[in-house]
Amino acid sequence: MLINEQTKIAALLKHHPDALETIVSLSPDFKKLRNPLLRKLMAARTSISMAAKVGGVKPEDFFKALAPLGFEVD
């Protein structure tokens, strides 16, 4: 799957459910995604760039972490 900074977190999780733990490992702020209710509410509205700001990481960190799962940067 091709991803970029505007890709929604929900799309990542739908394509590859194991991406959840990879995303959570990037920042302690992302632990909330483990809660199914919060994940449903937030993941559909949040892009990689928005999540990176919240978590204090760079979008490139997302791209590097997700690459082993088969995601490619657009």
C-alpha positions, -999 to +999 in steps of 0.1 A: +000+000+000+013+035-009+012+059+020+019+096+024+015+123+051-022+125+044-029+088+048-054+082+076-044+059+105-076+039+100-065+031+064-032+018+077-049-004+103-074-017+078-047-027+054-025-043+080-038-048+116-003-054+129+005-018+122-012-009+155+016-021+176+042-005+153+025+028+156+021+025+194+059+018+196+067+052+181+053+073+210+037+067+244+009+091+232-003+065+208-012+039+235-047+053+234-051+035+200-052+002+218-087+011+231-111+000+204-136+028+210-110+056+209-093+039+179-126+039+160-133+076+168-098+090+162-081+068+136-106+077+108-100+114+113-063+114+120-036+115+092+000+105+096+011+141+097-015+150+124-005+119+145+032+128+142+026+162+157+006+148+186+032+121+192+062+144+189+077+124+160+083+131+123+062+116+095+094+100+083+095+080+115+061+065+106+074+057+071+105+039+084+085+020+110+058+009+086+082-001+057+089-036+071+051-043+070+050-037+033+040+000+032+056+021+005+060+059+007+043+078-022 
